[in-house]
């Protein structure tokens, strides 16, 4: 009987050692190996290129779109005094108590007010405006001060937070200004065109595009870049529709349009800086999450120590709680921020690899992110036993940025189509059709051809963005 208990004891010891090796030591070793292997990607993601101080930063104006302000100094003063209130999650409640800001607040559209929306395409937008000019005019006049602030954004070169980079923010709590206001500039431009103020319409369209391009310029905020891209695309579409109706404007575009229809460069299409910022925010969130888990772990240990005394008493009384003891031994924090960041770094670093610039220059449709099964090797799965929550969370929520790159590539292709249309409009109407093929070939990208759609009377091209509508660009070959 004694030998049996001795044998059983040694069996339990060996079993516990095996469990320790399988669940603790091997995962720890594999995690460290994965962290070391990711150092190159982590270094690439840690590079922060700060914008040049010579660039005029409009971040204060962006945050204060819904307020009456005098100049840059006034806006800087307001943000210095009330910026934290404006950027808080419950800013509406705080603002109601701030008499100075309330006195400066402008009339802005409520959530369900669509009076500054303007169709999906430029053709629909102009048709909507012309269908009820008095209504469109009333909407634009009602929000004239807000629209003036939106137009003023074109005076800036970048929109970068003053406190960037800031490690206080995580992926879920980064404050954002009311970016929907930035998209409202197309409606007043369409109204100007519909009412015959054609020069003013062109100036508005091109200033809108300038704002959009500035939101792409050295900006670490991915959402700013995507809003800027949408502004560029919508206003380029409106400009194309205006040329379709009045081709003579191709030869007398205002100075505001200089360079605004140039094709986005590979650098402008590159979202590396934004992805670096997304990774940094993820790192901040993970470290905070790990800290909270550690705090819970210490509380749990305290509970286990107190509860352990009770278990000892029950053990002495013959009530052996084997299940409770095993769970007490195995329970531990399952979020390892350092390993999670190493685990996901290849997905983020893919957008910053030097060789990726060639993809943008050649306008190639590429799958930027590594294969999803890259982290499904046996060794990496085993490493995740020591970081189950971190690995599982990002396996479910890992963002795919390919669609963002494809949006920018499609916008660059739209600009190629606009450049082709502009060149054709500068020819006599009788020569446009004969020059069509050569002009389209000249402005096509290395990977995509511009095509003439006879049925739609428009230029089109292959769309890279998944499930997106064609970006048709109307072209008048006859007048």
Secondary structure per residue as TSV (DSSP state, phi and psi in degrees):
chain	resnum	aa	ss	phi	psi
A	1	X	-	360.0	-38.2
A	2	X	H	-64.1	-42.2
A	3	X	H	-62.4	-36.5
A	4	X	H	-61.5	-45.9
A	5	X	H	-66.7	-35.6
A	6	X	H	-65.2	-44.1
A	7	X	H	-61.1	-43.4
A	8	X	H	-62.9	-40.5
A	9	X	H	-62.9	-47.0
A	10	X	H	-64.8	-35.0
A	11	X	H	-62.0	-43.3
A	12	X	H	-64.7	-41.1
A	13	X	H	-61.4	-47.3
A	14	X	H	-62.7	-41.6
A	15	X	H	-60.5	-43.3
A	16	X	H	-65.5	-37.7
A	17	X	H	-64.7	-42.1
A	18	X	H	-62.0	-43.6
A	19	X	H	-61.2	-43.4
A	20	X	H	-61.8	-42.5
A	21	X	I	-65.6	-47.5
A	22	X	I	-68.1	-43.2
A	23	X	I	-95.4	-17.4
A	24	X	I	-121.9	-61.0
A	25	X	I	-68.9	-50.5
A	26	X	H	-64.1	-47.8
A	27	X	H	-57.5	-39.0
A	28	X	H	-62.2	-45.9
A	29	X	H	-61.3	-45.2
A	30	X	H	-66.6	-36.0
A	31	X	H	-63.1	-45.1
A	32	X	H	-63.7	-37.1
A	33	X	H	-65.9	-40.2
A	34	X	H	-67.9	-38.1
A	35	X	H	-62.4	-43.4
A	36	X	H	-64.7	-40.4
A	37	X	H	-66.6	-22.2
A	38	X	T	-92.7	2.6
A	39	X	H	-59.4	-38.1
A	40	X	H	-64.7	-44.2
A	41	X	H	-66.3	-41.2
A	42	X	H	-63.8	-38.6
A	43	X	H	-65.5	-39.7
A	44	X	H	-63.6	-36.7
A	45	X	H	-79.7	-15.4
A	46	X	H	-87.2	-10.6
A	47	X	-	-68.2	126.9
A	48	X	-	-120.6	110.7
A	49	X	-	-93.3	106.0
A	50	X	-	-76.6	142.3
A	51	X	-	-66.5	153.0
A	52	X	-	-64.1	137.7
A	53	X	T	-65.0	-15.9
A	54	X	T	-74.9	-15.8
A	55	X	S	-79.9	134.9
A	56	X	-	-80.5	119.4
A	57	X	B	-93.7	122.4
A	58	X	-	-103.7	22.8
A	59	X	H	-63.1	-35.1
A	60	X	H	-64.9	-43.6
A	61	X	H	-63.1	-35.4
A	62	X	H	-66.6	-41.4
A	63	X	H	-71.2	-25.3
A	64	X	T	-107.7	26.8
A	65	X	T	-58.2	-33.9
A	66	X	T	-93.2	18.2
A	67	X	B	-127.8	150.9
A	68	X	-	-81.6	121.6
A	69	X	-	-133.8	158.2
A	70	X	-	-92.6	-47.7
A	71	X	S	-161.4	-176.5
A	72	X	H	-61.5	-38.5
A	73	X	H	-63.9	-41.5
A	74	X	H	-63.7	-42.7
A	75	X	H	-66.5	-40.6
A	76	X	H	-62.7	-39.5
A	77	X	H	-65.3	-43.3
A	78	X	H	-62.9	-42.9
A	79	X	H	-68.7	-33.2
A	80	X	H	-65.2	-39.8
A	81	X	H	-85.0	-36.9
A	82	X	H	-123.5	7.4
A	83	X	H	-57.2	-42.2
A	84	X	H	-64.8	-33.7
A	85	X	H	-68.7	-44.3
A	86	X	H	-63.3	-31.7
A	87	X	T	-95.0	1.9
A	88	X	S	-78.3	158.0
A	89	X	T	-65.9	-30.6
A	90	X	T	-108.4	43.9
A	91	X	H	-64.5	-27.7
A	92	X	H	-63.9	-41.0
A	93	X	H	-67.2	-40.2
A	94	X	H	-66.6	-42.1
A	95	X	H	-64.9	-31.9
A	96	X	H	-62.8	-25.0
A	97	X	T	-94.0	-4.4
A	98	X	-	-99.8	102.4
A	99	X	H	-65.5	-37.1
A	100	X	H	-64.7	-46.8
A	101	X	H	-68.8	-36.9
A	102	X	H	-61.2	-38.4
A	103	X	H	-67.9	-23.3
A	104	X	H	-96.8	-5.5
A	105	X	B	-70.5	136.6
A	106	X	-	-94.4	165.6
A	107	X	-	-75.4	124.6
A	108	X	-	-129.3	155.2
A	109	X	-	-62.7	136.6
A	110	X	-	-72.4	172.8
A	111	X	T	-55.3	-40.6
A	112	X	T	-96.0	9.1
A	113	X	-	-88.4	113.0
A	114	X	-	-104.5	18.0
A	115	X	T	-67.1	-19.8
A	116	X	T	-102.9	0.4
A	117	X	-	-73.5	156.6
A	118	X	-	-151.0	73.6
A	119	X	-	60.5	179.0
A	120	X	S	-92.5	-50.8
A	121	X	S	-100.1	165.4
A	122	X	H	-63.9	-37.0
A	123	X	H	-61.4	-44.1
A	124	X	H	-66.1	-38.9
A	125	X	H	-61.3	-49.9
A	126	X	H	-66.0	-37.9
A	127	X	H	-63.7	-39.7
A	128	X	H	-65.2	-43.3
A	129	X	H	-64.6	-45.2
A	130	X	H	-70.4	-26.4
A	131	X	H	-65.6	-28.1
A	132	X	T	-150.9	76.3
A	133	X	H	-58.6	-45.3
A	134	X	H	-58.5	-41.1
A	135	X	H	-65.9	-43.8
A	136	X	H	-63.5	-41.9
A	137	X	H	-64.9	-41.6
A	138	X	H	-62.1	-40.3
A	139	X	H	-64.9	-43.5
A	140	X	H	-66.3	-41.0
A	141	X	H	-68.1	-36.4
A	142	X	H	-60.4	-37.7
A	143	X	T	-109.3	30.9
A	144	X	H	-58.5	-41.1
A	145	X	H	-68.0	-40.2
A	146	X	H	-62.1	-45.0
A	147	X	H	-65.7	-32.2
A	148	X	H	-65.1	-39.4
A	149	X	H	-65.5	-39.3
A	150	X	H	-63.4	-43.5
A	151	X	H	-62.7	-34.7
A	152	X	H	-64.9	-21.3
A	153	X	G	-59.7	-23.5
A	154	X	G	-67.6	-12.9
A	155	X	G	-80.4	-3.0
A	156	X	-	-112.2	159.6
A	157	X	S	-99.9	-30.7
A	158	X	B	-144.4	164.7
A	159	X	-	-135.9	84.9
A	160	X	-	-123.2	130.7
A	161	X	-	-56.1	140.7
A	162	X	T	-62.6	-31.9
A	163	X	T	-97.6	16.0
A	164	X	-	-79.9	139.3
A	165	X	S	-80.1	143.2
A	166	X	-	-126.3	115.9
A	167	X	T	-83.5	4.4
A	168	X	T	-77.8	-19.0
A	169	X	-	-96.2	142.2
A	170	X	-	-111.4	-176.3
A	171	X	T	-66.1	-24.2
A	172	X	T	-104.5	-7.9
A	173	X	-	-125.1	22.8
A	174	X	-	-76.4	122.1
A	175	X	-	-72.5	146.1
A	176	X	-	-132.5	143.0
A	177	X	-	-72.5	177.4
A	178	X	-	-82.4	83.6
A	179	X	G	-69.6	-17.6
A	180	X	G	-62.3	-27.5
A	181	X	G	-63.5	-30.5
A	182	X	G	-63.0	-27.3
A	183	X	G	-83.6	-2.9
A	184	X	G	-80.8	-3.5
A	185	X	H	-71.4	-15.0
A	186	X	H	-74.4	-34.8
A	187	X	H	-61.8	-49.5
A	188	X	H	-63.2	-31.6
A	189	X	H	-66.3	-42.4
A	190	X	H	-64.5	-38.3
A	191	X	H	-65.2	-43.7
A	192	X	H	-56.4	-45.2
A	193	X	H	-65.8	-44.1
A	194	X	H	-65.0	-31.1
A	195	X	T	-94.2	8.3
A	196	X	T	90.2	2.6
A	197	X	-	-89.5	70.8
A	198	X	H	-68.9	-42.3
A	199	X	H	-62.2	-41.7
A	200	X	H	-64.0	-37.5
A	201	X	H	-62.2	-44.1
A	202	X	H	-63.2	-41.4
A	203	X	H	-62.1	-43.0
A	204	X	H	-63.0	-47.4
A	205	X	H	-57.6	-45.6
A	206	X	H	-72.8	-32.7
A	207	X	H	-69.2	-36.0
A	208	X	H	-60.2	-44.7
A	209	X	H	-64.8	-37.3
A	210	X	H	-59.2	-43.3
A	211	X	H	-60.6	-45.5
A	212	X	H	-59.6	-43.5
A	213	X	H	-68.0	-34.6
A	214	X	H	-66.1	-30.5
A	215	X	H	-73.9	-14.6
A	216	X	H	-91.2	-15.2
A	217	X	T	-83.4	109.0
A	218	X	T	51.5	36.0
A	219	X	-	-102.5	125.9
A	220	X	-	-81.3	-2.1
A	221	X	-	-97.3	115.3
A	222	X	H	-62.1	-39.3
A	223	X	H	-66.9	-33.2
A	224	X	H	-62.1	-44.4
A	225	X	H	-61.9	-39.8
A	226	X	H	-72.3	-36.0
A	227	X	H	-65.2	-44.8
A	228	X	H	-59.1	-41.5
A	229	X	H	-61.9	-42.0
A	230	X	H	-63.9	-40.3
A	231	X	H	-63.7	-44.3
A	232	X	H	-59.9	-47.8
A	233	X	H	-64.8	-45.9
A	234	X	H	-66.3	-39.1
A	235	X	H	-79.3	-28.7
A	236	X	H	-65.6	-39.2
A	237	X	H	-62.2	-42.7
A	238	X	H	-65.4	-41.3
A	239	X	H	-61.1	-39.8
A	240	X	H	-64.8	-39.5
A	241	X	H	-66.6	-38.2
A	242	X	H	-64.5	-40.3
A	243	X	H	-67.9	-35.6
A	244	X	H	-60.0	-38.6
A	245	X	H	-81.6	-34.8
A	246	X	-	-135.4	77.8
A	247	X	G	-58.5	-23.3
A	248	X	G	-62.0	-20.1
A	249	X	G	-68.5	-14.2
A	250	X	G	-60.8	-26.8
A	251	X	G	-97.4	1.6
A	252	X	-	-146.2	44.9
A	253	X	-	-66.4	141.5
A	254	X	-	-68.1	165.1
A	255	X	G	-59.3	-29.7
A	256	X	G	-59.6	-20.5
A	257	X	G	-91.3	-3.2
A	258	X	T	-59.4	120.0
A	259	X	T	78.8	-7.3
A	260	X	T	-73.3	-24.8
A	261	X	T	-101.3	9.0
A	262	X	S	-63.5	146.8
A	263	X	-	-65.4	134.4
A	264	X	-	-54.0	129.5
A	265	X	-	-72.6	166.9
A	266	X	H	-59.8	-35.6
A	267	X	H	-64.9	-38.5
A	268	X	H	-70.8	-29.0
A	269	X	H	-82.5	-12.3
A	270	X	-	-77.5	122.8
A	271	X	-	-103.0	19.9
A	272	X	H	-55.2	-48.3
A	273	X	H	-60.5	-41.1
A	274	X	H	-66.7	-38.1
A	275	X	H	-69.3	-37.7
A	276	X	H	-58.8	-41.7
A	277	X	H	-66.8	-40.5
A	278	X	H	-61.1	-40.5
A	279	X	H	-65.9	-41.0
A	280	X	H	-64.2	-41.6
A	281	X	H	-63.9	-39.5
A	282	X	H	-62.1	-41.5
A	283	X	H	-62.3	-43.1
A	284	X	H	-60.8	-44.5
A	285	X	H	-63.5	-42.8
A	286	X	H	-65.1	-41.6
A	287	X	H	-65.1	-39.3
A	288	X	H	-66.6	-40.9
A	289	X	H	-63.5	-43.9
A	290	X	H	-62.4	-40.8
A	291	X	H	-61.1	-44.0
A	292	X	H	-63.7	-39.1
A	293	X	H	-64.5	-40.4
A	294	X	H	-63.4	-40.3
A	295	X	H	-63.4	-41.9
A	296	X	H	-64.3	-35.2
A	297	X	H	-63.5	-42.9
A	298	X	H	-64.4	-38.7
A	299	X	H	-63.5	-39.9
A	300	X	H	-64.5	-41.0
A	301	X	H	-62.8	-40.9
A	302	X	H	-59.8	-44.5
A	303	X	H	-61.4	-42.6
A	304	X	H	-65.2	-37.3
A	305	X	H	-64.7	-43.1
A	306	X	H	-66.8	-45.5
A	307	X	H	-67.7	-29.1
A	308	X	H	-61.3	-35.8
A	309	X	H	-62.6	-41.7
A	310	X	H	-64.6	-41.3
A	311	X	H	-63.4	-37.8
A	312	X	H	-61.7	-41.4
A	313	X	H	-63.9	-43.7
A	314	X	H	-66.2	-34.5
A	315	X	H	-63.4	-43.6
A	316	X	H	-65.2	-28.2
A	317	X	T	-87.5	3.7
A	318	X	T	89.9	4.1
A	319	X	-	-101.0	78.9
A	320	X	-	-77.9	117.9
A	321	X	-	-97.6	74.9
A	322	X	H	-60.3	-41.5
A	323	X	H	-61.9	-45.3
A	324	X	H	-61.3	-41.7
A	325	X	H	-64.9	-44.1
A	326	X	H	-63.4	-42.9
A	327	X	H	-64.4	-37.9
A	328	X	H	-62.5	-36.6
A	329	X	H	-72.1	-34.8
A	330	X	H	-90.8	-24.9
A	331	X	-	-65.3	131.3
A	332	X	-	-163.5	165.1
A	333	X	-	-60.9	141.1
A	334	X	-	-119.6	17.6
A	335	X	-	-116.7	116.0
A	336	X	-	-117.3	101.8
A	337	X	H	-61.0	-44.6
A	338	X	H	-61.5	-43.9
A	339	X	H	-70.3	-40.2
A	340	X	H	-59.8	-43.3
A	341	X	H	-64.1	-40.7
A	342	X	H	-65.1	-38.6
A	343	X	H	-63.4	-38.8
A	344	X	H	-98.5	-8.6
A	345	X	H	-57.6	-36.0
A	346	X	H	-60.6	-31.7
A	347	X	H	-68.2	-40.1
A	348	X	H	-77.8	-43.7
A	349	X	H	-64.1	-21.5
A	350	X	T	-55.7	-29.4
A	351	X	T	-85.4	-1.9
A	352	X	T	-118.3	2.1
A	353	X	-	-65.3	134.4
A	354	X	T	-55.5	-36.2
A	355	X	T	-68.3	-15.6
A	356	X	H	-70.9	-22.3
A	357	X	H	-62.1	-31.3
A	358	X	H	-64.0	-33.4
A	359	X	H	-62.1	-44.6
A	360	X	H	-69.3	-40.1
A	361	X	H	-65.0	-34.2
A	362	X	T	-89.7	-2.6
A	363	X	T	55.5	42.7
A	364	X	-	-85.5	140.0
A	365	X	-	-83.4	114.2
A	366	X	-	-131.1	152.6
A	367	X	-	-87.9	106.3
A	368	X	-	-74.3	-44.4
A	369	X	S	-72.0	145.7
A	370	X	-	-61.6	161.2
A	371	X	-	-55.7	143.5
A	372	X	G	-64.8	-23.5
A	373	X	G	-86.3	6.2
A	374	X	G	-58.3	-37.5
A	375	X	G	-94.7	17.8
A	376	X	-	-103.9	18.0
A	377	X	S	-68.8	159.4
A	378	X	H	-60.3	-42.6
A	379	X	H	-63.5	-41.2
A	380	X	H	-72.0	-34.6
A	381	X	H	-64.5	-40.1
A	382	X	H	-66.7	-40.4
A	383	X	H	-59.2	-34.8
A	384	X	G	-71.4	-9.1
A	385	X	G	-63.8	-26.4
A	386	X	G	-94.1	7.9
A	387	X	S	-155.4	47.6
A	388	X	H	-61.1	-43.6
A	389	X	H	-66.9	-44.4
A	390	X	H	-61.4	-46.6
A	391	X	H	-65.6	-45.8
A	392	X	H	-66.3	-41.3
A	393	X	H	-58.8	-47.5
A	394	X	H	-77.9	-22.8
A	395	X	H	-64.2	-30.9
A	396	X	H	-86.9	-40.0
A	397	X	H	-110.1	6.0
A	398	X	-	-57.6	119.8
A	399	X	-	-72.8	145.8
A	400	X	-	-105.5	116.0
A	401	X	-	-94.5	-0.1
A	402	X	H	-55.7	-41.3
A	403	X	H	-62.7	-32.8
A	404	X	H	-66.7	-42.1
A	405	X	H	-64.1	-43.0
A	406	X	H	-64.4	-35.2
A	407	X	H	-60.0	-46.2
A	408	X	H	-66.3	-38.5
A	409	X	H	-64.0	-39.7
A	410	X	H	-67.4	-36.4
A	411	X	H	-65.5	-41.3
A	412	X	H	-60.9	-36.7
A	413	X	H	-70.6	-36.1
A	414	X	H	-60.2	-39.1
A	415	X	H	-68.5	-33.1
A	416	X	H	-62.4	-41.7
A	417	X	H	-63.7	-40.0
A	418	X	H	-64.6	-41.3
A	419	X	H	-61.8	-38.7
A	420	X	H	-64.6	-44.4
A	421	X	H	-62.1	-41.9
A	422	X	H	-61.2	-42.9
A	423	X	H	-65.0	-40.3
A	424	X	H	-67.7	-39.2
A	425	X	H	-66.3	-22.8
A	426	X	T	-81.8	-2.9
A	427	X	S	-94.3	155.8
A	428	X	-	-57.4	145.7
A	429	X	H	-54.2	-36.6
A	430	X	H	-68.9	-16.1
A	431	X	H	-103.8	-4.4
A	432	X	H	-66.7	-46.3
A	433	X	H	-64.7	-37.7
A	434	X	H	-66.2	-31.8
A	435	X	H	-89.6	-4.2
A	436	X	H	-55.0	-54.2
A	437	X	H	-62.4	-43.3
A	438	X	H	-67.7	-37.6
A	439	X	H	-68.6	-41.3
A	440	X	H	-64.1	-39.9
A	441	X	H	-64.4	-38.8
A	442	X	H	-62.8	-38.5
A	443	X	H	-98.9	0.8
A	444	X	S	-68.8	159.2
A	445	X	-	-87.5	169.6
A	446	X	S	-60.2	-20.1
A	447	X	S	-118.2	-14.1
A	448	X	-	-133.5	137.7
A	449	X	-	-95.4	140.4
A	450	X	-	-78.1	139.1
A	451	X	E	-126.7	148.8
A	452	X	E	-95.1	123.3
A	453	X	E	-102.0	100.1
A	454	X	T	-63.9	-38.3
A	455	X	T	-65.1	-43.1
A	456	X	T	-87.7	-9.6
A	457	X	T	54.3	51.3
A	458	X	E	-151.5	160.2
A	459	X	E	-90.0	143.4
A	460	X	E	-143.8	178.9
A	461	X	-	-164.3	165.2
A	462	X	-	-63.8	134.1
A	463	X	-	-96.5	131.4
A	464	X	-	-86.0	-34.9
A	465	X	S	-65.6	129.4
A	466	X	T	-65.8	134.7
A	467	X	T	61.5	21.8
A	468	X	-	-91.5	151.3
A	469	X	-	-73.0	153.7
A	470	X	-	-60.5	145.6
A	471	X	-	-98.5	75.5
A	472	X	-	-71.5	138.0
A	473	X	E	-121.1	110.1
A	474	X	E	-60.0	139.4
A	475	X	-	-138.6	125.1
A	476	X	-	-98.9	104.3
A	477	X	S	-89.6	-10.3
A	478	X	-	-100.7	-31.9
A	479	X	-	-118.0	360.0
